[in-house]
Amino acid sequence: MGQQAQQQPQPQVRRPKGAINSLATNFFHLRNPYTIAWWSCTYPGFGHISMGNYVTGFLLFFWEMITNTQAKVNLAILYTFTGRFDLAKEIVNNRWLLFYAPVFIYAIWDSYRLALQLNQLSILADRNKESVEPPVSVSFMEINVLDKRSPWVAVAWSLFAPGLGHLYTHRIPTGFFLLVWWLAIAYFSSLLQGIQFTALGLFEQAKAVVDPAWLMFLPSVYGFAAYDGYVNTVEYNRLFEKEQAAFIKRKYQQPGFAMPTKVGAEVYVTASFEHSIMLELVISELEQKGIAAEQICAIPMNAPQKERQLLDTIHRADGLSMFDLATALGTVFMLFGVMWGFMWQWGPIAWGLIGLFAGGALGIAFKYVYYRISAQKQPPIGKTTEVMVIVACRKAEAEMVERVLAGHLALSIGRKE
């Protein structure tokens, strides 16, 4: 009977926060359902891919690629917004266009519905204090480590080549898919040749060489890649902090730890840290040097509610920043820049890039004004203490403890004898 009891599997969490494997970390976090619906509108499938529903998202992406090219929807949009309405009527293949509308509407509706459902699951997981454990997955294919990364690095790589930002955050299914399809779209649209001619000032050659039907896919791909790479990085950072906070509460808040008000150790060394892998490294090194777990108390700090930040960073993020509207307007302006660029002197490549940065700047400016009007006080500047570590030790160990803490990027260190 004892052996049977030991062999029974551990009960699974009913409302988990997510899961991690060697290819990706997929988890629930709060999303704006209107933003998700918007990305499904720009390209069906993107809303589902953003939420981690890869199979549905990839199927909708393939459907859009096939029906759009066969019905010549992009060319019809181009001719419509450049005033050539007769050409728009002639170019459309009605047999394929009738397939296009119902699935397009379904993609928007289903992504909105799914975002609401996943938000509810995210709230339940947070209320139950669930996290993604363990934070490391190792297989013969890949190694995936939950760690903090810079969201702006993800954006930069996504703009260089869509998919690279997702590979940077180890979201391999999305990164591989976007990268392959970006290469296909860039090839069939002759994007690189168009960039070359534009850079040389040969604008007429750039207009002639690019294929508008394929080129018009790129604004949606670039906008989504930058937005989703940014959001995923921010949310991964927040998930890392939650997982690490749960870990140190579980292991380094021992009931037997003697606080400074009690009779105990000769010296108490206190240090403040940000959430990072350095925090676990410093604790493990202290244990290697003879400081027992019962002598270490780590306390995650809950910061008071503050104004929504204007720009997320690797150190601090609220997950709802100025970047959502910037990518949306950047996508729209880039699309119109590509379309109208065929009629203007500098060509679709130059005007597409101008539209991308102009739309992004306008979105950031709008959010900046909005936040400043609604803000009650300025957001905090500088690094914030996120974890307090208290080490109880002997006087002879105090200098060693301080050196270890200082060598692992402690924000501040204090001693009480």
C-alpha positions as CSV (number, residue, x, y, z in Angstrom):
1,M,0.0,0.0,0.0
2,G,2.9,2.4,0.8
3,Q,4.5,1.8,-2.5
4,Q,1.2,2.4,-4.3
5,A,0.7,5.7,-2.5
6,Q,4.2,6.8,-3.4
7,Q,3.6,6.0,-7.1
8,Q,0.4,8.1,-7.3
9,P,1.0,11.2,-9.5
10,Q,0.8,14.7,-8.0
11,P,-2.6,16.4,-8.7
12,Q,-2.4,18.9,-11.5
13,V,-3.3,22.5,-11.0
14,R,-6.9,23.1,-12.1
15,R,-6.3,26.7,-13.3
16,P,-2.6,26.9,-14.2
17,K,-0.9,30.1,-15.2
18,G,0.7,28.5,-18.2
19,A,3.4,26.0,-19.3
20,I,7.0,26.1,-20.3
21,N,8.8,23.7,-22.7
22,S,11.9,23.8,-24.7
23,L,10.2,25.6,-27.6
24,A,8.2,28.3,-25.9
25,T,6.6,29.6,-22.8
26,N,2.8,29.8,-23.2
27,F,0.8,31.4,-20.4
28,F,-2.2,33.6,-19.6
29,H,-1.9,37.3,-19.2
30,L,-4.4,40.2,-19.5
31,R,-4.9,41.5,-23.0
32,N,-7.0,44.2,-24.5
33,P,-9.6,42.3,-26.5
34,Y,-10.0,45.3,-28.9
35,T,-6.3,45.3,-29.6
36,I,-6.4,41.5,-30.3
37,A,-9.4,42.0,-32.6
38,W,-7.5,44.8,-34.4
39,W,-4.6,42.5,-35.3
40,S,-7.0,39.9,-36.6
41,C,-8.4,42.6,-38.8
42,T,-5.0,43.6,-40.1
43,Y,-4.2,40.0,-40.9
44,P,-6.5,37.1,-39.9
45,G,-4.6,34.7,-37.6
46,F,-2.4,37.3,-35.9
47,G,-4.8,37.7,-32.9
48,H,-4.8,34.0,-32.2
49,I,-1.0,33.7,-32.7
50,S,-0.5,36.5,-30.2
51,M,-2.5,34.6,-27.6
52,G,-0.6,31.4,-28.1
53,N,-3.3,29.6,-30.2
54,Y,-0.8,28.5,-32.8
55,V,-2.8,25.9,-34.7
56,T,-5.9,28.2,-35.2
57,G,-3.7,31.2,-35.9
58,F,-1.5,29.4,-38.5
59,L,-4.6,28.0,-40.3
60,L,-6.2,31.5,-40.5
61,F,-2.9,32.9,-41.8
62,F,-2.7,30.3,-44.6
63,W,-6.3,31.0,-45.4
64,E,-5.7,34.7,-45.7
65,M,-2.6,34.2,-47.9
66,I,-4.4,31.9,-50.3
67,T,-7.8,33.7,-50.6
68,N,-6.2,37.2,-50.7
69,T,-3.8,36.4,-53.5
70,Q,-6.5,34.4,-55.5
71,A,-9.2,37.1,-55.0
72,K,-6.7,39.9,-55.6
73,V,-7.9,41.7,-52.5
74,N,-4.7,43.7,-52.0
75,L,-4.8,45.0,-55.6
76,A,-8.4,45.9,-55.2
77,I,-7.6,47.9,-52.0
78,L,-4.7,49.6,-53.8
79,Y,-6.8,50.7,-56.7
80,T,-9.7,51.8,-54.5
81,F,-7.5,54.0,-52.2
82,T,-5.7,55.5,-55.2
83,G,-9.0,56.4,-56.9
84,R,-8.9,53.8,-59.7
85,F,-12.3,52.3,-59.0
86,D,-12.9,50.7,-62.4
87,L,-9.6,48.8,-62.1
88,A,-10.7,47.7,-58.6
89,K,-13.9,46.2,-60.0
90,E,-12.2,44.5,-62.9
91,I,-9.3,43.0,-60.9
92,V,-11.3,41.2,-58.2
93,N,-12.1,37.5,-58.6
94,N,-15.6,37.2,-57.2
95,R,-15.5,33.5,-56.8
96,W,-12.7,33.7,-54.3
97,L,-13.9,37.0,-52.7
98,L,-17.1,35.3,-51.5
99,F,-14.9,32.9,-49.5
100,Y,-13.0,35.8,-48.0
101,A,-15.6,37.7,-46.1
102,P,-17.1,35.1,-43.7
103,V,-13.7,33.7,-42.4
104,F,-12.3,37.3,-42.1
105,I,-15.2,38.2,-39.9
106,Y,-14.9,35.0,-37.9
107,A,-11.2,35.6,-37.2
108,I,-12.0,39.0,-35.7
109,W,-15.0,37.8,-33.7
110,D,-13.3,34.6,-32.4
111,S,-10.1,36.4,-31.3
112,Y,-12.1,39.0,-29.4
113,R,-14.1,36.2,-27.7
114,L,-11.0,34.2,-26.9
115,A,-9.2,37.2,-25.4
116,L,-12.1,37.7,-23.0
117,Q,-12.0,34.1,-22.0
118,L,-8.3,33.9,-21.5
119,N,-8.4,37.1,-19.4
120,Q,-10.8,35.4,-17.0
121,L,-8.4,32.4,-16.8
122,S,-5.5,34.8,-16.1
123,I,-7.4,36.4,-13.3
124,L,-8.2,33.1,-11.7
125,A,-4.6,31.9,-11.9
126,D,-3.4,35.2,-10.4
127,R,-5.9,34.9,-7.5
128,N,-4.8,31.4,-6.8
129,K,-1.1,32.6,-6.9
130,E,-0.2,30.2,-9.7
131,S,3.0,30.5,-11.6
132,V,4.9,28.7,-14.4
133,E,7.2,26.1,-12.8
134,P,9.9,25.1,-13.2
135,P,11.4,28.2,-14.9
136,V,13.8,26.1,-17.0
137,S,13.1,23.5,-19.6
138,V,15.9,21.4,-21.1
139,S,15.5,18.9,-24.0
140,F,17.7,17.4,-26.7
141,M,16.3,20.1,-29.1
142,E,16.4,23.4,-27.1
143,I,17.0,25.0,-23.7
144,N,14.3,27.5,-22.6
145,V,15.1,29.6,-19.5
146,L,12.6,32.1,-18.1
147,D,14.6,35.3,-17.7
148,K,14.3,39.0,-18.2
149,R,15.0,40.6,-21.5
150,S,14.7,44.1,-23.0
151,P,11.4,44.8,-24.9
152,W,13.1,47.4,-27.1
153,V,15.7,44.9,-28.2
154,A,12.8,42.6,-29.3
155,V,11.3,45.5,-31.2
156,A,14.6,46.3,-32.9
157,W,15.1,42.8,-34.1
158,S,11.5,42.5,-35.2
159,L,11.9,45.6,-37.4
160,F,15.1,44.3,-38.9
161,A,13.4,41.0,-39.8
162,P,10.0,39.9,-38.4
163,G,10.4,36.8,-36.3
164,L,13.8,37.6,-34.9
165,G,12.3,39.5,-31.9
166,H,10.3,36.3,-31.1
167,L,13.3,34.1,-31.4
168,Y,15.0,36.6,-29.0
169,T,12.3,35.9,-26.4
170,H,12.3,32.2,-27.2
171,R,8.8,32.1,-28.7
172,I,10.1,29.8,-31.4
173,P,6.7,28.7,-33.1
174,T,5.8,32.4,-33.8
175,G,9.4,33.4,-34.6
176,F,10.0,30.6,-37.1
177,F,6.6,31.1,-38.7
178,L,7.0,34.9,-39.1
179,L,10.6,34.6,-40.3
180,V,9.7,32.0,-43.0
181,W,6.7,34.0,-44.3
182,W,8.6,37.3,-44.2
183,L,11.3,35.7,-46.4
184,A,8.5,34.4,-48.8
185,I,6.7,37.8,-48.9
186,A,10.0,39.7,-49.3
187,Y,11.0,37.4,-52.2
188,F,7.7,37.5,-54.1
189,S,7.3,41.3,-53.6
190,S,11.0,41.9,-54.6
191,L,11.3,43.9,-51.4
192,L,15.1,43.9,-51.3
193,Q,15.5,45.0,-54.9
194,G,13.1,47.8,-54.2
195,I,15.1,48.9,-51.1
196,Q,18.3,48.8,-53.2
197,F,16.8,51.0,-55.9
198,T,15.2,53.4,-53.4
199,A,18.6,53.8,-51.5
200,L,20.2,54.6,-54.9
201,G,17.6,57.2,-55.7
202,L,16.2,55.2,-58.6
203,F,12.6,55.6,-57.6
204,E,11.0,54.7,-60.9
205,Q,12.9,51.4,-61.0
206,A,11.8,50.7,-57.4
207,K,8.1,51.2,-58.5
208,A,8.5,49.0,-61.5
209,V,10.3,46.1,-59.7
210,V,8.1,45.6,-56.7
211,D,4.9,43.5,-56.7
212,P,2.2,45.6,-54.9
213,A,0.0,42.6,-54.2
214,W,2.7,41.0,-52.1
215,L,4.2,44.2,-50.8
216,M,1.0,45.2,-49.1
217,F,1.2,42.2,-46.8
218,L,4.4,43.6,-45.2
219,P,2.9,46.5,-43.1
220,S,0.7,44.1,-41.2
221,V,3.6,41.6,-40.7
222,Y,6.0,44.3,-39.5
223,G,3.5,46.0,-37.2
224,F,2.4,42.8,-35.6
225,A,5.9,41.5,-35.2
226,A,7.0,44.6,-33.4
227,Y,3.9,44.8,-31.2
228,D,3.8,41.1,-30.2
229,G,7.5,40.9,-29.6
230,Y,7.3,43.9,-27.3
231,V,4.3,42.7,-25.4
232,N,5.7,39.2,-25.0
233,T,9.0,40.5,-23.6
234,V,7.2,42.7,-21.1
235,E,4.9,39.9,-20.0
236,Y,7.8,37.4,-19.8
237,N,9.6,39.8,-17.5
238,R,6.6,40.1,-15.2
239,L,6.1,36.3,-15.2
240,F,9.8,35.9,-14.2
241,E,9.3,38.3,-11.3
242,K,6.2,36.4,-10.1
243,E,7.9,33.0,-10.3
244,Q,11.0,34.2,-8.5
245,A,8.9,35.9,-5.8
246,A,7.0,32.7,-5.2
247,F,10.3,30.8,-5.0
248,I,12.0,33.0,-2.5
249,K,8.9,33.2,-0.3
250,R,8.7,29.4,-0.3
251,K,12.4,28.8,0.5
252,Y,13.8,31.9,2.1
253,Q,11.1,32.9,4.6
254,Q,11.8,30.2,7.1
255,P,9.7,30.2,10.3
256,G,12.9,29.8,12.4
257,F,14.6,32.9,11.0
258,A,15.6,35.2,13.8
259,M,14.7,38.8,12.9
260,P,16.8,41.6,14.3
261,T,14.4,42.2,17.1
262,K,15.0,38.7,18.4
263,V,18.1,37.1,20.0
264,G,20.1,35.5,17.3
265,A,23.1,36.2,15.1
266,E,25.8,38.7,15.9
267,V,25.4,40.7,12.6
268,Y,22.5,41.3,10.2
269,V,23.4,42.3,6.7
270,T,20.6,43.7,4.6
271,A,20.6,44.3,0.8
272,S,18.1,45.4,-1.8
273,F,17.8,43.8,-5.3
274,E,15.8,43.9,-8.4
275,H,14.2,40.7,-9.6
276,S,16.8,39.0,-11.8
277,I,18.7,35.8,-12.1
278,M,21.5,37.5,-10.1
279,L,19.2,37.3,-7.0
280,E,19.2,33.5,-7.1
281,L,22.9,33.4,-7.8
282,V,23.8,35.5,-4.8
283,I,21.7,33.4,-2.5
284,S,23.1,30.1,-3.8
285,E,26.7,31.5,-3.4
286,L,26.0,32.5,0.2
287,E,24.8,28.9,0.8
288,Q,28.0,27.6,-0.8
289,K,30.0,29.7,1.6
290,G,28.4,28.3,4.6
291,I,25.3,30.5,5.2
292,A,22.4,28.2,5.8
293,A,19.0,28.8,4.3
294,E,17.6,29.3,7.8
295,Q,20.0,32.4,8.1
296,I,18.6,34.0,4.9
297,C,15.3,35.8,4.6
298,A,14.2,37.2,1.2
299,I,11.1,39.4,1.1
300,P,9.6,40.4,-2.3
301,M,8.3,44.0,-2.1
302,N,4.9,45.0,-3.3
303,A,5.2,48.5,-4.7
304,P,2.2,50.7,-4.2
305,Q,0.0,51.3,-7.2
306,K,1.5,54.0,-9.4
307,E,0.6,55.8,-12.6
308,R,0.9,53.7,-15.8
309,Q,4.3,54.1,-17.2
310,L,5.0,55.7,-20.5
311,L,7.8,53.3,-21.6
312,D,8.3,49.8,-20.4
313,T,11.9,48.7,-19.7
314,I,13.6,45.5,-18.6
315,H,13.6,46.7,-15.0
316,R,10.0,47.9,-14.7
317,A,6.8,47.4,-16.7
318,D,3.0,47.5,-16.3
319,G,2.3,45.7,-19.5
320,L,0.0,48.5,-20.8
321,S,2.2,51.2,-22.4
322,M,2.3,53.6,-25.2
323,F,3.4,51.0,-27.7
324,D,0.0,49.5,-28.7
325,L,-1.4,52.5,-30.5
326,A,2.0,53.3,-32.0
327,T,2.2,50.0,-33.8
328,A,-1.4,50.2,-34.9
329,L,-1.1,53.6,-36.4
330,G,2.4,52.7,-37.8
331,T,0.8,49.7,-39.6
332,V,-2.0,51.9,-41.1
333,F,0.3,54.7,-42.2
334,M,2.8,52.2,-43.6
335,L,0.0,50.6,-45.7
336,F,-1.2,53.9,-47.1
337,G,2.4,55.0,-47.7
338,V,3.0,51.8,-49.7
339,M,-0.2,52.3,-51.7
340,W,0.2,56.0,-52.4
341,G,3.9,55.6,-52.9
342,F,3.2,54.1,-56.3
343,M,1.8,57.5,-57.4
344,W,4.3,59.7,-55.6
345,Q,7.9,60.5,-56.5
346,W,9.8,58.6,-53.9
347,G,8.1,55.2,-54.5
348,P,6.4,52.7,-52.2
349,I,9.4,51.7,-50.1
350,A,10.4,55.2,-49.0
351,W,6.8,56.3,-48.3
352,G,6.1,53.0,-46.6
353,L,9.0,53.6,-44.2
354,I,7.9,57.3,-43.7
355,G,4.4,56.1,-42.9
356,L,5.7,53.5,-40.4
357,F,7.7,56.0,-38.4
358,A,5.1,58.9,-38.8
359,G,2.3,56.6,-37.6
360,G,4.4,55.3,-34.7
361,A,5.4,58.8,-33.6
362,L,1.8,60.0,-33.8
363,G,0.6,57.0,-31.7
364,I,3.3,57.7,-29.0
365,A,2.5,61.4,-29.0
366,F,-1.3,60.8,-28.6
367,K,-0.7,58.3,-25.7
368,Y,1.8,60.7,-24.1
369,V,-0.7,63.6,-24.1
370,Y,-3.5,61.2,-22.9
371,Y,-1.4,59.9,-20.0
372,R,-0.2,63.4,-19.0
373,I,-3.7,64.7,-18.9
374,S,-5.0,61.8,-16.8
375,A,-1.9,61.4,-14.6
376,Q,-2.0,62.6,-11.0
377,K,1.8,62.5,-10.4
378,Q,5.0,61.7,-12.3
379,P,6.1,58.0,-12.6
380,P,9.1,57.1,-10.4
381,I,12.5,57.6,-11.9
382,G,15.4,55.2,-11.4
383,K,15.7,51.7,-10.1
384,T,13.2,50.4,-7.6
385,T,13.9,47.9,-4.8
386,E,11.9,44.8,-5.5
387,V,13.4,42.2,-3.1
388,M,14.9,42.7,0.4
389,V,17.5,40.1,1.5
390,I,18.4,39.8,5.2
391,V,21.4,37.6,6.1
392,A,22.0,36.6,9.8
393,C,25.7,35.8,10.3
394,R,28.7,36.0,12.6
395,K,31.0,39.1,12.7
396,A,33.7,37.1,11.0
397,E,31.4,36.4,8.0
398,A,30.0,39.9,7.6
399,E,32.6,41.2,5.2
400,M,32.4,38.1,3.0
401,V,28.6,38.4,2.9
402,E,28.8,42.0,1.9
403,R,31.3,41.3,-0.9
404,V,29.1,38.6,-2.3
405,L,26.1,40.8,-2.2
406,A,28.0,43.7,-3.8
407,G,29.3,41.4,-6.5
408,H,25.8,40.5,-7.6
409,L,24.5,43.9,-8.3
410,A,22.8,44.8,-5.0
411,L,21.2,48.2,-5.2
412,S,22.1,49.0,-1.6
413,I,23.7,47.2,1.4
414,G,23.4,47.8,5.1
415,R,24.7,46.2,8.3
416,K,23.3,46.0,11.9
417,E,25.5,44.6,14.6
